[in-house]
Amino acid sequence: MVFVQENHTTDNYFGGLRPYGANVATDWPEQPNPPEADQPHDRKAYAQWLQNGTATRTQFDTLAVIPYYAYLAVTGAFLENHCSGFGTNSTPNHLLLLGGQSPTLRNPPSDEDFEWDMPSVPGLADEAGLDWRCYTGEDHYPARYYTQLTDSPNLVPTSAFTADVAAGSLPALSYVWHESPGNEHPTQNVSDGMNAVWQAVDAVVKSGHWDDTVFLLTWDDWGGWDDHVRTPNVEHTPDGVQLAYGPRVPLIMFGGSVRPGIDSRWSSHVGVARTVMQLLGLPPLGVDRVDTDPGLADLIDPTLHQPPPPSYGSRISMPPPPSPRPQPAPMPPAPITASVPVPPVILRDGTTIPPPHDVLVRASRPPDPSTPKPAAPATDRA
């Protein structure tokens, strides 16, 4: 079960995990909730962040504003070096979560129809005879961009989720998106989004499926917030600007069989798609970026029976931090030694279309593709 929320970095949300050993900033100004503005976070804003250090450097009070997420992070697996797949805004990163590639580096205009016949994880599940559903808003974003998915009866409103749980009809694979005000997109109250996820998870727990469900909770992109960690430069666009990885965004993996702890490996949204494939026993997708990703299935131990999280609306008591306070783990080495050009997009019939490069960003100087770029100080679904 994959939950996709909106627009926050790891430092922006989880400074409160520092006493537990997470590698997070702790001394930035507190971010009021709800945020007053939605700061730029498209491809050009990301390039400015890389080059000039321009973004919003503030942090929410983790334990006060999103305590349920804090509890999940401390009792489940907190992937502290998880990254948005691409350094840009929403739509490309949603597509990476569903199928590991994107033909665009921007959000297509809402008044135009965009659709690509790309392979997807839900489509792969369908071909394998597994039941799946994408719980989305009325416009079926982002699954509507896939030819194979756009007219499927398995694209259903998010409001149907709890009813499906109550009816005992949860599919083998669920992707869940919340619309405003439950998606945490600025300028929404982020506690409302937390509560929406909390209610959904609680419904699954009450249905008796805590032990046999793996939950992956992540955020689509950086949202224009700062993060202090450098991310490896593994792919770049033709103008020489880092594309992958994007900035760190939170990923929490939890459920009765998930091994808890802070995990410091590099991962990205592509790895979420790969992990779903691993857990469902699906064949290769045909997209190298996905099929060669190591995934996160090693975090599952079927012999475990972790206790479920607090029921919705109950008081959350955080486990006490370790004493003495643990130091953050050393940064892992980059997953590859040199950045490569972003490859063409593979379609379901095996043909390709050009790689995404519809937002031209001119770097101030030619970059060294083998050198990770710093995540500089940070200030759209925009």
PLY file of the C-alpha trace (Angstrom):
ply
format ascii 1.0
element vertex 382
property float x
property float y
property float z
element edge 380
property int vertex1
property int vertex2
end_header
0.00 0.00 0.00
1.65 3.22 -1.20
0.57 6.59 0.21
1.77 9.64 -1.71
1.54 13.03 0.00
2.89 16.39 -1.20
5.83 18.75 -1.06
8.16 18.38 1.93
11.80 17.49 2.49
13.20 15.30 5.23
14.75 18.25 7.09
11.55 20.28 6.75
9.44 17.57 8.41
11.58 15.38 10.64
13.96 17.52 12.66
12.34 15.95 15.72
14.00 12.61 14.92
17.50 13.87 15.69
17.41 12.45 19.27
16.76 9.05 17.69
19.88 9.26 15.52
18.47 10.62 12.25
20.69 12.80 10.08
18.50 15.89 10.09
19.01 19.60 10.64
17.76 20.87 14.00
18.44 24.58 14.29
16.42 26.15 11.48
13.52 28.58 12.12
10.23 26.96 13.00
7.72 26.75 10.16
4.20 27.90 11.10
1.39 25.49 10.29
-0.28 25.95 7.88
2.35 27.51 5.60
1.45 30.93 4.25
2.72 30.31 0.72
3.55 27.66 -1.83
7.13 28.41 -2.80
8.54 27.68 -6.28
9.76 24.13 -6.68
9.75 23.37 -10.39
12.77 22.36 -12.48
14.13 25.91 -12.67
13.74 26.43 -8.92
15.58 23.17 -8.34
18.46 24.29 -10.58
18.68 27.57 -8.67
18.77 25.56 -5.45
21.69 23.52 -6.76
23.62 26.52 -8.04
22.77 29.38 -5.71
21.30 27.90 -2.54
17.89 29.54 -2.88
14.97 27.85 -1.12
13.03 27.98 2.16
15.01 26.91 5.24
12.36 26.25 7.90
11.18 23.22 9.87
7.87 22.09 11.29
7.74 21.05 14.93
7.65 17.32 14.21
6.24 16.06 17.50
3.66 18.83 17.82
2.40 19.05 14.22
2.80 15.53 12.76
3.14 13.24 15.81
1.62 10.19 14.07
4.23 10.41 11.33
6.93 10.73 13.97
5.63 7.59 15.67
5.59 5.67 12.37
9.13 6.82 11.61
10.48 5.74 15.00
8.67 2.38 15.14
8.93 1.52 11.44
11.75 1.84 8.91
12.72 5.47 8.31
14.63 5.79 5.02
16.54 8.94 5.90
18.31 9.21 2.54
15.32 8.63 0.33
15.09 11.14 -2.53
12.55 12.39 -5.00
13.28 10.60 -8.24
13.83 13.76 -10.28
14.84 17.24 -9.21
11.64 19.03 -10.20
8.02 19.25 -9.12
5.01 16.98 -8.86
3.94 15.18 -12.02
7.30 13.67 -13.03
7.79 12.30 -9.52
4.30 10.82 -9.36
5.01 9.06 -12.65
8.29 7.71 -11.28
6.40 6.20 -8.33
3.99 4.48 -10.71
6.36 3.40 -13.44
9.91 4.63 -12.97
10.04 7.15 -15.82
8.56 10.43 -16.98
8.45 12.04 -20.45
8.15 15.49 -18.88
9.97 17.61 -16.31
6.98 19.83 -15.59
3.32 19.67 -14.66
1.34 19.43 -17.92
-1.34 22.12 -18.24
-4.64 20.95 -16.77
-6.58 22.14 -19.82
-4.67 19.82 -22.18
-4.86 16.05 -22.50
-1.55 14.28 -21.99
-1.21 10.54 -22.16
1.66 8.14 -22.78
1.55 4.38 -23.34
4.23 3.64 -20.76
4.47 0.50 -18.63
3.35 0.90 -15.03
3.41 -1.14 -11.84
-0.43 -1.30 -11.64
-0.50 -2.43 -15.27
2.08 -5.08 -14.50
-0.01 -6.28 -11.56
-3.06 -6.42 -13.82
-1.21 -8.54 -16.38
-0.17 -10.89 -13.56
-3.81 -11.35 -12.54
-3.51 -9.37 -9.29
-6.20 -7.01 -8.11
-5.12 -3.37 -7.80
-6.62 0.05 -7.29
-5.43 3.62 -7.54
-7.38 5.76 -5.07
-7.24 9.24 -6.56
-9.06 12.52 -6.90
-11.89 13.00 -9.37
-9.48 13.71 -12.23
-7.63 10.39 -11.66
-4.31 12.21 -11.33
-1.66 10.92 -11.93
-2.79 7.53 -13.26
-4.68 9.22 -16.11
-1.38 9.88 -17.88
-1.00 6.15 -18.62
-2.88 4.84 -21.67
-3.18 1.41 -20.05
-4.72 2.85 -16.87
-6.70 5.92 -17.86
-10.07 4.23 -18.49
-9.68 1.45 -15.94
-12.50 0.86 -13.44
-9.72 0.40 -10.88
-9.20 4.17 -10.73
-11.55 5.04 -7.90
-12.09 8.04 -5.59
-9.98 8.20 -2.45
-13.25 8.47 -0.52
-13.94 4.83 -1.46
-10.90 3.57 0.44
-12.40 3.11 3.91
-15.54 1.56 2.41
-13.43 -0.95 0.52
-11.56 -1.79 3.71
-14.80 -2.25 5.64
-16.17 -4.48 2.88
-13.08 -6.66 2.96
-12.27 -5.84 -0.65
-8.82 -4.29 -0.38
-6.77 -5.27 -3.43
-3.29 -6.76 -3.41
-1.91 -3.37 -4.50
-3.19 0.07 -3.52
-1.81 3.48 -4.42
-3.49 6.24 -2.40
-3.48 9.97 -3.11
-5.41 12.53 -1.08
-6.83 15.72 -2.51
-6.69 19.08 -0.78
-6.91 19.66 2.16
-5.60 16.17 2.94
-2.52 16.14 0.70
-0.25 18.47 2.77
0.41 20.68 -0.25
1.11 24.24 0.91
-0.91 26.15 1.96
-2.81 23.29 3.62
-2.60 22.41 7.30
-0.17 19.48 7.34
-1.87 17.97 10.38
-4.98 17.45 8.23
-2.97 15.36 5.79
-1.47 13.36 8.63
-4.96 12.68 9.95
-6.14 11.50 6.52
-3.30 8.96 6.37
-3.86 8.02 10.01
-7.53 7.24 9.38
-6.67 5.13 6.33
-4.02 3.11 8.16
-6.30 2.72 11.18
-9.04 1.30 8.94
-6.61 -1.35 7.68
-5.50 -2.17 11.23
-9.10 -2.53 12.40
-9.83 -4.83 9.46
-7.21 -7.27 10.73
-4.68 -6.69 7.94
-1.86 -5.02 9.87
0.37 -8.11 9.82
-0.08 -8.85 6.10
0.14 -5.30 4.75
3.31 -3.38 3.91
2.81 0.39 3.92
5.09 2.83 2.10
4.43 6.49 2.90
6.29 9.13 0.93
6.05 12.69 -0.40
6.18 13.45 -4.10
8.78 16.22 -4.24
10.78 18.76 -2.26
8.23 21.58 -2.40
10.90 24.30 -2.38
12.04 23.47 1.18
15.70 23.16 2.08
17.53 19.98 2.99
21.14 19.94 4.14
22.21 16.61 2.60
23.93 16.27 -0.76
22.23 13.80 -3.08
24.17 11.78 -5.64
24.20 13.01 -9.23
23.25 9.82 -11.07
21.45 11.30 -14.11
21.58 14.67 -15.86
19.70 16.43 -18.65
21.36 17.51 -21.92
22.11 20.94 -20.49
24.32 19.29 -17.87
22.08 19.88 -14.84
21.53 17.13 -12.27
18.17 15.43 -12.64
18.47 12.43 -10.34
18.49 12.11 -7.53
16.32 15.01 -6.47
16.37 16.35 -2.89
15.69 14.12 0.09
12.01 13.54 0.82
10.67 11.33 3.61
9.92 7.64 3.11
8.52 5.57 5.96
7.99 1.84 5.50
5.86 0.18 8.17
3.61 -2.76 8.94
3.64 -5.83 11.12
6.49 -7.49 9.22
8.72 -4.44 8.64
12.06 -4.34 10.43
12.24 -1.03 12.34
15.14 1.38 12.44
16.77 4.31 10.69
18.01 3.10 7.32
20.71 5.26 5.71
20.97 3.73 2.23
20.32 5.89 -0.84
16.91 5.25 -2.37
14.54 7.12 -4.65
10.95 6.96 -5.89
12.04 4.42 -8.49
12.85 2.12 -5.58
9.26 2.37 -4.33
8.02 0.97 -7.64
10.68 -1.74 -7.49
9.80 -2.67 -3.91
6.14 -3.12 -4.84
7.21 -5.44 -7.66
9.45 -7.44 -5.31
6.76 -7.88 -2.66
4.13 -8.93 -5.19
6.48 -11.23 -7.11
6.00 -9.33 -10.37
8.22 -9.82 -13.44
10.50 -7.05 -14.78
8.78 -3.88 -15.92
11.05 -3.36 -18.93
12.41 -0.07 -17.56
16.09 -0.43 -16.63
15.92 2.29 -13.99
13.32 0.19 -12.13
14.40 -3.34 -12.94
17.99 -2.77 -11.77
17.05 -0.91 -8.57
17.85 -2.96 -5.43
14.50 -2.15 -3.86
13.66 -2.37 -0.17
12.19 -5.85 0.19
15.04 -6.80 2.52
13.29 -4.74 5.21
10.54 -7.36 5.40
10.78 -10.20 7.92
7.68 -12.45 7.84
8.50 -13.75 11.32
8.02 -10.31 12.86
4.78 -9.13 14.42
5.35 -5.47 15.22
2.53 -3.90 17.24
0.16 -1.64 15.31
0.30 2.13 15.73
-2.09 4.05 18.00
-5.71 4.07 16.86
-6.99 7.20 15.17
-7.54 10.10 17.53
-5.81 8.49 20.50
-2.95 10.06 22.40
0.44 9.32 20.88
3.25 8.47 23.27
6.59 8.44 21.52
9.09 5.73 22.45
11.89 7.36 24.45
15.03 8.25 22.47
18.09 6.06 23.06
20.53 7.14 25.73
23.18 8.18 25.09
21.97 10.01 22.03
23.17 8.14 18.91
25.17 9.94 16.26
23.84 9.94 12.68
25.20 7.19 10.45
27.96 8.19 8.00
26.70 9.13 4.58
26.68 6.11 2.25
28.74 6.15 -0.94
27.00 7.20 -4.12
25.26 4.27 -5.81
27.25 4.81 -9.03
30.54 6.53 -9.79
29.45 8.87 -12.59
26.28 10.57 -13.75
24.76 9.38 -17.02
22.47 11.21 -19.47
18.79 10.65 -18.77
17.72 7.86 -21.16
14.81 7.79 -23.61
11.37 6.83 -22.32
10.36 3.25 -23.08
6.81 2.57 -24.23
4.87 -0.65 -23.79
5.47 -1.76 -27.38
9.23 -1.48 -26.91
9.65 1.73 -28.87
10.99 4.88 -27.26
10.31 8.58 -27.18
12.94 11.25 -26.44
14.16 11.66 -22.87
12.51 14.39 -20.81
14.00 17.79 -21.54
11.05 20.17 -21.85
12.41 22.62 -19.25
15.71 24.12 -20.36
17.98 25.14 -17.51
21.29 26.75 -18.38
23.91 25.97 -15.77
26.19 28.84 -14.76
29.16 26.64 -15.66
29.48 23.15 -17.13
29.11 20.71 -14.21
31.25 17.71 -13.51
28.64 14.95 -13.94
30.54 12.65 -11.58
30.31 15.06 -8.66
27.21 15.06 -6.42
25.73 18.55 -6.20
25.00 20.07 -2.80
21.44 20.44 -1.64
21.74 24.15 -1.00
19.49 26.27 1.23
15.90 25.72 0.23
12.93 28.59 -0.14
3.93 23.42 -6.86
0.78 19.74 -6.79
1.99 23.09 -8.33
0 1
1 2
2 3
3 4
4 5
5 6
6 7
7 8
8 9
9 10
10 11
11 12
12 13
13 14
14 15
15 16
16 17
17 18
18 19
19 20
20 21
21 22
22 23
23 24
24 25
25 26
26 27
27 28
28 29
29 30
30 31
31 32
32 33
33 34
34 35
35 36
36 37
37 38
38 39
39 40
40 41
41 42
42 43
43 44
44 45
45 46
46 47
47 48
48 49
49 50
50 51
51 52
52 53
53 54
54 55
55 56
56 57
57 58
58 59
59 60
60 61
61 62
62 63
63 64
64 65
65 66
66 67
67 68
68 69
69 70
70 71
71 72
72 73
73 74
74 75
75 76
76 77
77 78
78 79
79 80
80 81
81 82
82 83
83 84
84 85
85 86
86 87
87 88
88 89
89 90
90 91
91 92
92 93
93 94
94 95
95 96
96 97
97 98
98 99
99 100
100 101
101 102
102 103
103 104
104 105
105 106
106 107
107 108
108 109
109 110
110 111
111 112
112 113
113 114
114 115
115 116
116 117
117 118
118 119
119 120
120 121
121 122
122 123
123 124
124 125
125 126
126 127
127 128
128 129
129 130
130 131
131 132
132 133
133 134
134 135
135 136
136 137
137 138
138 139
139 140
140 141
141 142
142 143
143 144
144 145
145 146
146 147
147 148
148 149
149 150
150 151
151 152
152 153
153 154
154 155
155 156
156 157
157 158
158 159
159 160
160 161
161 162
162 163
163 164
164 165
165 166
166 167
167 168
168 169
169 170
170 171
171 172
172 173
173 174
174 175
175 176
176 177
177 178
178 179
179 180
180 181
181 182
182 183
183 184
184 185
185 186
186 187
187 188
188 189
189 190
190 191
191 192
192 193
193 194
194 195
195 196
196 197
197 198
198 199
199 200
200 201
201 202
202 203
203 204
204 205
205 206
206 207
207 208
208 209
209 210
210 211
211 212
212 213
213 214
214 215
215 216
216 217
217 218
218 219
219 220
220 221
221 222
222 223
223 224
224 225
225 226
226 227
227 228
228 229
229 230
230 231
231 232
232 233
233 234
234 235
235 236
236 237
237 238
238 239
239 240
240 241
241 242
242 243
243 244
244 245
245 246
246 247
247 248
248 249
249 250
250 251
251 252
252 253
253 254
254 255
255 256
256 257
257 258
258 259
259 260
260 261
261 262
262 263
263 264
264 265
265 266
266 267
267 268
268 269
269 270
270 271
271 272
272 273
273 274
274 275
275 276
276 277
277 278
278 279
279 280
280 281
281 282
282 283
283 284
284 285
285 286
286 287
287 288
288 289
289 290
290 291
291 292
292 293
293 294
294 295
295 296
296 297
297 298
298 299
299 300
300 301
301 302
302 303
303 304
304 305
305 306
306 307
307 308
308 309
309 310
310 311
311 312
312 313
313 314
314 315
315 316
316 317
317 318
318 319
319 320
320 321
321 322
322 323
323 324
324 325
325 326
326 327
327 328
328 329
329 330
330 331
331 332
332 333
333 334
334 335
335 336
336 337
337 338
338 339
339 340
340 341
341 342
342 343
343 344
344 345
345 346
346 347
347 348
348 349
349 350
350 351
351 352
352 353
353 354
354 355
355 356
356 357
357 358
358 359
359 360
360 361
361 362
362 363
363 364
364 365
365 366
366 367
367 368
368 369
369 370
370 371
371 372
372 373
373 374
374 375
375 376
376 377
377 378
379 380
380 381
